[in-house]
Amino acid sequence: MDTLWRSLNSLESFRLWRVDLNDTIISSWSRTPHSNLKTLDLCSISVVDASSVDIWDDFFSCCGKQLTSLSISHSLLPPRLGHVIARHCVRLEELVIRSCKFTDTSIVAVAQQRGRTLKKIKLYDTSFTEQSLRVICEECTQLEELVLFRTEHWLQPLDTTPLIAYMAEHGNLLRSLCVRGWRTTNGLLDSLARYGTNLQELDFENNSELKDALLQKVMKSCKLRQLNITSRNDCDGLSPELITLVDKHYVFAKRIQNPLALDMETIYGILYGSP
């Protein structure tokens, strides 16, 4: 692995899948600068023990300056890794974290320091809370895609005030929004209809408070090509007639009536492709 890494010093895109990295490997990589590396995708690495944050600091110091896209999935990450990413990945435009313990501390650090360059933030089942959403809405003014995906046995409450305010100021840039697993509000739907006129993809979960009229307003105002609505069993809110209408007019990967019956790998594969 070390020999391969050294031989690819002009590499621009690198994806590593199911290789258990350790401090020794990452440290050796840090001694070989990859100044052209723009896309880095790490899936199922460091699955036994999280590497130390100092090792990652050396790595991103060496290889992160030109990175525009960073994706890390299904891996153990050291605390405060976000501070390292924020410090060294000065051109970062896309951050994707899947099924990792990437906490508010890390997300806030990246958002605060790289908010002006970030265009895509995709968080799937990480350890973030509403604090991260508030800071993202305050600092990230160029977002085109925002994913806040959570799989829980119940919908998580969501204070949509920061997101509504964000839509009023920057919503015309947003092309894709996913708030699956959070309790969507009528206020958020209304703000999408008013300010998210360039929105092409919307993914959320039905709940008892949602009104048909506001979703219809979104459908009329936005440029939606894909509208994914998950309905849990015995869920009221949006009417079955409107759900049926949505199914007929929009492109779907697949409707999941009971997301809790599927494991996360299956859900990711159905909705977003394999990690």
C-alpha positions in Angstrom: 0.0 0.0 0.0 2.8 2.4 0.9 4.6 1.6 -2.4 1.4 2.2 -4.4 0.8 5.6 -2.6 4.4 6.7 -3.4 4.1 5.8 -7.0 1.0 7.9 -7.5 2.4 11.3 -6.7 0.4 13.1 -9.4 -2.9 11.6 -8.3 -5.9 13.8 -8.4 -8.6 11.4 -7.2 -8.2 8.6 -4.7 -10.7 6.2 -3.2 -9.8 3.7 -0.6 -12.4 1.1 0.5 -12.2 -1.5 3.3 -8.6 -1.1 4.1 -7.8 -0.9 7.8 -5.5 2.0 8.1 -3.3 2.5 11.2 -0.9 5.2 12.4 2.1 3.6 10.7 0.5 3.6 7.3 -0.9 7.1 7.5 2.4 8.4 8.9 4.3 6.9 5.9 1.8 8.5 3.5 2.4 11.9 5.1 6.0 11.7 4.0 4.9 11.7 0.3 3.2 14.9 -0.7 0.3 14.7 -3.1 0.0 18.3 -4.1 -2.5 17.5 -6.9 -4.9 15.5 -4.9 -8.4 17.0 -5.2 -10.8 14.2 -4.3 -10.3 11.8 -1.4 -12.9 9.1 -0.6 -12.2 6.8 2.4 -14.7 4.1 3.1 -14.5 1.6 6.0 -11.0 2.6 7.0 -9.7 2.6 10.6 -12.5 0.3 11.6 -10.8 -1.2 14.7 -9.0 1.7 16.3 -9.2 5.3 15.5 -5.9 6.8 14.4 -4.5 9.7 16.4 -5.5 13.2 15.4 -1.8 14.1 15.2 -1.3 11.5 12.5 -4.2 12.9 10.5 -2.9 16.4 11.0 0.4 15.4 9.4 -1.5 13.7 6.5 -3.8 16.6 5.7 -1.0 19.1 6.1 0.9 17.1 3.4 -2.0 16.2 1.1 -5.0 18.4 1.9 -4.2 21.8 0.5 -5.8 21.2 -2.9 -8.6 18.9 -1.8 -12.0 20.1 -3.0 -14.0 16.9 -2.1 -13.6 14.8 1.0 -15.7 11.8 1.9 -15.3 9.5 4.9 -17.6 6.6 5.5 -18.1 3.8 8.2 -14.9 4.5 10.0 -13.7 5.3 13.5 -12.4 8.9 13.6 -10.4 10.7 16.2 -12.0 13.5 18.2 -11.4 17.0 16.7 -10.6 15.7 13.2 -12.8 18.5 11.9 -10.3 21.0 13.3 -7.6 19.3 11.2 -9.7 19.3 8.1 -10.7 22.9 8.6 -7.1 24.0 9.1 -5.5 22.3 6.1 -8.3 21.8 3.5 -8.5 25.4 2.5 -10.2 24.8 -0.8 -12.8 22.3 0.4 -16.1 22.5 -1.5 -17.7 19.1 -0.6 -17.7 17.3 2.7 -19.4 13.9 3.0 -19.5 12.0 6.3 -21.4 8.6 6.5 -21.9 6.6 9.7 -19.0 8.1 11.6 -18.8 9.7 15.0 -18.3 13.2 13.5 -19.6 15.4 16.3 -20.8 19.0 16.5 -17.3 20.1 17.5 -15.9 18.9 14.2 -18.7 20.1 12.0 -18.7 23.5 13.6 -15.0 23.8 13.1 -15.3 23.0 9.3 -18.3 25.3 8.9 -16.7 28.2 10.6 -13.4 28.1 8.8 -14.5 26.8 5.4 -18.1 28.2 5.1 -17.2 30.5 2.2 -15.9 27.7 0.0 -18.2 24.8 1.0 -20.9 24.1 -1.6 -22.0 20.6 -0.5 -22.4 19.2 3.0 -23.7 15.7 3.4 -24.1 14.2 6.8 -25.5 10.6 7.1 -26.0 9.3 10.6 -23.2 11.2 12.2 -23.3 12.5 15.8 -24.5 16.0 15.0 -27.2 17.9 16.6 -29.1 21.1 15.9 -26.0 23.1 17.0 -24.3 22.0 13.7 -27.3 23.1 11.7 -27.3 26.6 13.3 -23.6 27.1 12.5 -23.9 25.8 9.0 -26.8 28.2 8.3 -24.7 31.1 9.8 -21.4 30.4 8.0 -22.0 28.4 4.8 -23.3 31.0 2.3 -22.7 29.1 -0.9 -24.5 25.8 -0.3 -25.9 24.0 -3.3 -26.5 20.6 -1.5 -27.3 20.0 2.1 -28.0 16.5 3.5 -28.9 16.0 7.2 -29.8 12.3 7.2 -30.7 10.4 10.4 -32.2 6.9 10.9 -34.0 6.7 14.3 -36.9 4.9 15.7 -38.7 8.2 15.9 -38.5 11.5 14.1 -36.0 13.9 15.7 -37.4 17.3 16.6 -35.9 20.1 14.5 -35.8 23.8 15.1 -36.2 24.9 11.5 -35.7 28.6 12.4 -32.1 28.8 11.3 -32.8 26.9 8.0 -35.8 29.1 7.3 -33.7 32.2 7.8 -31.0 30.7 5.6 -33.5 30.0 2.8 -34.6 33.7 2.9 -31.0 34.9 2.4 -29.3 32.2 0.3 -32.0 29.8 -0.7 -31.8 30.6 -4.4 -28.5 28.7 -4.5 -29.8 25.5 -3.0 -30.3 22.7 -5.5 -30.7 19.7 -3.1 -32.0 19.3 0.4 -32.4 16.2 2.6 -33.8 16.3 6.1 -34.8 12.7 6.4 -35.2 11.5 10.0 -36.0 15.0 11.3 -39.5 16.4 11.9 -40.1 18.7 8.9 -42.3 21.7 9.6 -44.9 23.6 7.5 -42.8 26.7 8.0 -39.8 25.0 6.3 -42.0 23.9 3.4 -43.3 27.4 3.0 -39.8 28.9 3.0 -38.7 26.4 0.3 -41.6 27.4 -1.8 -40.9 31.1 -1.4 -37.1 31.2 -1.6 -35.9 27.8 -3.0 -37.1 28.3 -6.5 -34.0 26.5 -7.9 -34.5 23.5 -5.7 -34.3 20.3 -7.8 -34.2 17.5 -5.2 -36.1 17.3 -1.9 -36.0 14.4 0.5 -38.0 14.5 3.8 -40.2 12.4 6.0 -44.0 12.7 6.3 -45.4 13.6 9.8 -48.8 14.4 11.2 -48.4 18.2 11.1 -47.7 18.6 7.4 -50.3 20.1 5.2 -51.0 19.3 1.5 -51.3 22.9 0.5 -47.8 23.8 1.5 -46.2 20.8 -0.3 -48.3 21.7 -3.4 -46.9 25.2 -3.2 -43.4 23.7 -3.2 -44.2 21.5 -6.2 -45.5 24.5 -8.0 -42.7 27.0 -7.2 -39.6 24.9 -7.3 -37.8 23.1 -10.2 -38.1 19.7 -8.6 -37.0 16.7 -10.5 -36.8 14.3 -7.6 -39.1 14.4 -4.6 -38.6 11.6 -2.0 -41.1 11.4 0.8 -40.8 8.6 3.3 -44.0 7.6 5.2 -43.7 5.5 8.3 -46.5 3.1 9.1 -49.8 4.7 10.2 -48.5 8.2 9.5 -51.0 11.0 9.0 -50.2 14.4 7.6 -49.8 14.5 3.9 -52.8 12.8 2.3 -52.5 9.5 0.4 -53.9 11.2 -2.7 -51.1 13.7 -2.7 -48.5 11.0 -2.1 -49.8 9.1 -5.0 -49.7 12.2 -7.2 -46.1 12.8 -6.2 -45.2 9.2 -7.1 -46.6 9.6 -10.5 -44.8 12.9 -11.4 -41.3 12.6 -9.8 -38.3 10.4 -10.2 -37.7 8.1 -7.3 -34.9 5.7 -6.4 -37.5 3.8 -4.4 -40.2 4.6 -1.8 -39.4 3.1 1.6 -42.6 2.6 3.6 -40.8 1.2 6.7 -37.2 2.3 6.8 -36.6 0.6 10.2 -37.0 -2.8 8.5 -33.8 -2.2 6.4 -30.2 -1.9 7.4 -28.3 1.2 6.7 -26.3 -0.2 3.8 -29.5 -1.2 2.0 -31.0 2.3 2.6 -27.9 4.1 1.3 -27.7 1.8 -1.7 -31.4 2.4 -2.6 -31.4 6.1 -2.1 -27.9 7.4 -2.8 -25.9 4.5 -4.4 -23.3 2.4 -2.6 -20.9 4.4 -0.4 
